[in-house]
Amino acid sequence: MAQGGPHTAAKFAAVALMWGSSFLFIRVAVEGISPAQLALGRLVVGAAVLTTIMLLTRRRWPRERRTLGHLTVLALVLCVVPFLLFAWAGQHIPSGLSSIYNATTPIMTLLISLVALPQERLTAVRAAALALAAAGVVVIAAPWTLVTEPGGDHFLLGQLAALGATTCYGAGYVYMRRYLAGSGYDAVTVSATQIGIAALIMVLLAPFVATDPVALDGAIVASVVALGALSTGVAYIWNFDVVRAWGATLASTVTYLTPVVGVVLGVVVLGETFTLNQPLGALLVIVGIVVGQGHLRLPRGRALEPGVERSRAARVEES
């Protein structure tokens, strides 16, 4: 039974809404600013929000060189690179499609953990999860339609950029698990520090990569602020509260809701085209996630039972 009451459920719903709407905000923002400028804006705003929370709650900032080094790697892999990739993808693919690809993050995390973590093993359950997710990605991408898609090359590259971003997320979560699991810092401190470092990196890169002309209006400014303050700021804190109240496994089901939010907002607000292959592919990906995290068992059999138990014991946590 989930603990935490209605306040936790409200935070869970708010996190799904904030993360699901991120791709709507990206799509709106890149109409007037470049991907690099968008990444810079959301990181600076997010860092300001999280720094304020750190100061108000009197948390201690990490000072150990080793920890700061690992957080710098995470700043690049979890913030700078994927934010740039998703912003670039937002110029070429619908926001709803970006949100669907974002849902592949747990599968990417599982795949990379199998390669990078010696204790992780490819069981029958995990192989089935990866196969389902891979099939889902193919259905979502619908490569058979690229020959008729306007700007087909950029459409394909946009999808690859979105997958590249989720691959970065998967690598970052595995890196965090391996090098920061026993650091003694909570999720708020880790998030605030890595986003602060990422903002500093983007500020240093800005004179070289963020010099394009800008065309700002109220919607673009609001989108950047919302991305930074909500999706990159408050959502991290509330997700941490949900994990603490419900546990990582139940909290991670927010992954199933964000693409629904993203697709609905894309269709309703932006008038994006809704095609049948997108929800079908997303369903395959989500079933793959459910199987990979041990929520759904394969048909019982003596040969598979050890793999099922091992898979359940080694679920990948995803924030």
Secondary structure as GFF3:
##gff-version 3
##sequence-region A 1 319
A	DSSP	alpha_helix	5	29	.	.	.	ID=ss1
A	DSSP	alpha_helix	35	57	.	.	.	ID=ss2
A	DSSP	alpha_helix	65	74	.	.	.	ID=ss3
A	DSSP	pi_helix	75	80	.	.	.	ID=ss4
A	DSSP	alpha_helix	81	89	.	.	.	ID=ss5
A	DSSP	alpha_helix	95	102	.	.	.	ID=ss6
A	DSSP	alpha_helix	105	116	.	.	.	ID=ss7
A	DSSP	alpha_helix	124	141	.	.	.	ID=ss8
A	DSSP	three_ten_helix	143	145	.	.	.	ID=ss9
A	DSSP	alpha_helix	152	179	.	.	.	ID=ss10
A	DSSP	alpha_helix	187	209	.	.	.	ID=ss11
A	DSSP	alpha_helix	218	226	.	.	.	ID=ss12
A	DSSP	pi_helix	227	234	.	.	.	ID=ss13
A	DSSP	alpha_helix	235	246	.	.	.	ID=ss14
A	DSSP	alpha_helix	248	251	.	.	.	ID=ss15
A	DSSP	alpha_helix	254	270	.	.	.	ID=ss16
A	DSSP	alpha_helix	277	292	.	.	.	ID=ss17
A	DSSP	alpha_helix	305	313	.	.	.	ID=ss18
###
